[in-house]
């Protein structure tokens, strides 16, 4: 018997993720051995497709076109999708498709990642969240309300999966993307994130739990909206919210004993607080604080190491990683690591999270914590963050400057002139904050200016890709939070890197689930960044890509999962000790085999047209 026979939350069949599933339809049949009943609203169920459509019994209700099997239903669905002109219309269409035929939905998603991910997640999911009370059509997630306090366990037990649940994405809707406090409208962010876990890492759909904590909203227009689906009250005081979260997390661990929790889009203060409170007690992590930071850390590991480190060895307890730093972009950045300075526009949970991850990278390269901290400058709505500022928020104090004593620097251009950064990162959600003079100033300071507008969605991006290319004469090293189309400039086509944490969190989740990690440690997330740094293929390096193509996400997630599992073993937080004896090659093969795949039969006995 296989030592993996008990891991039945993933299918045991080998994965075929490297190949796009064929869109050819096999002719569907009704099951002639079952008695068929139908109503106008509930047509007869389809049997698994068979080859000979001539077997359809005489006189069968004509609810299915007789020649449907001769057509390409995947292409039909894509044509319908592409006929929609608005992103929100496409989102609603895909939402309905997932309800009618989830296998077909995920099949289409896997074969069209570049097209569909921006609809299911950023940027379109922002529109879906803002309008969710108006476009709501069916129950598709779990709402845990502040009114459920004292009986949260009972509410969680209403979710049909029970102990089989493996991963939950939890939001309280207080800071959805850069759109503010959306309250109960925030559920689509959890749903979209889990769709990416399913598509990106092969997590089985039935083991996922999208959750919105409906604790109120401070946004008046939602409280006054007659269609608003959430509790109509202001957000609770910190003490009440803390007690609610304690009950919620305790109940989650009891009802879903093997569950990994990802916190998503909590307000900045609560994001840091609840991560700190729960990370040592439950398997959980915060993607905004940790995932985005590691996606940016990947860039520095890949492109900004000192040039003489052509090869660098990273020794893990069970793996010896060898990776090469020799891309054209890397070769252009010859400045020693000690000379790099990073300027952050945005000092919220994502900005500070990324800054901490980069500082961790600097210290891992032998720089002291104090020196590493000096390399990072943060800017918020009031200007350069300095420690002498009155009323400075607690989470901003760590990186607040103590070495500036002049008049307050409020304009970004003058801050860039003062700092002379090698990299400018935007996590501010301020549209076009990186103005032409700022970008050109970065290009004057640096031969290859590093500019990352990481705010989501595109409507809140600090600078558009085309402008960044033109204003730097094509010299910018660019990565954005949301996708951009390729840009042609002076006869050359440039592709934008997407510094999306989708490169990180699916593999982190998969590795934590498979290893049955008791906790998600900083080391596990950092090793995920190392694995991502190894993932660029030769073609991507030749084209000076900052990040790999999203279409390879499953291969990338498998490598990330392997690194996460090895680090969990090294730190002793893994509970699935059977994996410890496997070689890297065998474990990687097993990880790929555990990735869920949609059925090969587009219309099976559970499908409804």
VENPE-V646376 format. One record per backbone hydrogen bond with DSSP energy under -1.0 kcal/mol. CO is the residue of the C=O (numbers start at 1). NH is the residue of the N-H. Records with the same first field share a line. If there is no record, write none. Layout:
CO=NH ; NH
This chain:
2=5
4=7
6=8
7=10
16=19
27=50
29=47
31=34
42=39
52=55
53=56
57=60
61=63
65=68
67=70
68=71
72=76
73=77
74=78
75=79
76=80
77=81
78=82
81=84
86=90
87=91
88=92
89=93
90=94
91=95
92=96
93=97
94=98
95=99
96=100
97=101
100=608
101=105
102=106
103=107
104=108
105=109
106=110
107=111
112=116
113=117
116=119 ; 120
117=121
118=124
121=125
123=126
124=128
125=129
126=130
127=131
129=132
131=134 ; 135
132=136
142=212
144=214
145=148
146=149
148=151
151=155
152=156
153=157
155=158
156=159
161=164
162=165
166=260
167=209
168=262
169=211
170=264
171=213
173=182 ; 183
176=179
180=176
182=185
183=186
184=187
186=189
187=190 ; 191
188=192
189=193
190=194
191=195
192=196
193=197
194=198
195=199
196=200
197=201 ; 203
198=202
202=596
204=207
205=208
207=166 ; 167
209=169
210=142
211=171
212=144
213=215
214=146
219=222 ; 223
220=224
225=228
231=233
233=217
237=241
238=242
239=243
240=244
241=245
242=246
243=247
244=248
245=249
246=250
247=251
248=252
249=253
250=254
251=255
252=256
256=259
260=168
261=285
262=170
263=287
265=175
267=271
268=272
269=273
270=274
271=275
272=276
273=277
274=278
275=279
278=281 ; 282
282=284
283=261
285=263
286=290
287=292
290=294
291=295
292=296
293=297
294=298
296=300
297=301
298=302
299=303
300=304
306=309
308=310
310=325
312=323
314=321
319=316
321=314
323=312
327=331
328=332
330=333
332=334
336=339
337=340
341=422 ; 423
342=377
343=425
344=379
345=427
348=352
349=353
350=354
351=355
352=356
353=357
354=358
355=359
356=360
357=361
358=362
359=363
360=364
362=367
363=366
368=372
369=373
370=374
372=375
373=376
375=342
377=344
378=385
379=346
380=383
383=380
385=401
386=389
389=392
393=396
394=397
401=387
409=384
411=415
412=416
413=417
414=418
415=419
416=420
422=450
423=343
424=452
425=345
426=454
430=433
433=435
435=439
436=440
437=441
438=442
439=443
440=444
441=445
442=446
449=477
450=424
451=479
452=426 ; 454
453=481
457=460
458=461
461=432
462=434
464=468
465=469
466=470
467=471
469=474
470=473
472=475
477=451
478=497
480=499
487=494
489=492
492=489
494=487
497=480
498=500
500=503
501=504 ; 505
504=508
505=509
506=510
507=511
508=512
509=513
510=514
511=515
512=517
515=575 ; 576
521=525
522=526
523=527
524=528
525=529
526=530
527=531
528=532
529=533
532=535
537=541
538=542
539=543
540=545
541=544
549=552
550=553
552=556
553=557
554=558
555=559
556=560
557=561
558=562
559=563
560=564
561=565
562=566
563=567
564=568
565=569
566=570
567=571
568=573
573=518
575=577
576=579
577=580
579=582
583=587
584=588
585=589
586=590
587=591
588=592
589=593
590=594
592=595
604=607
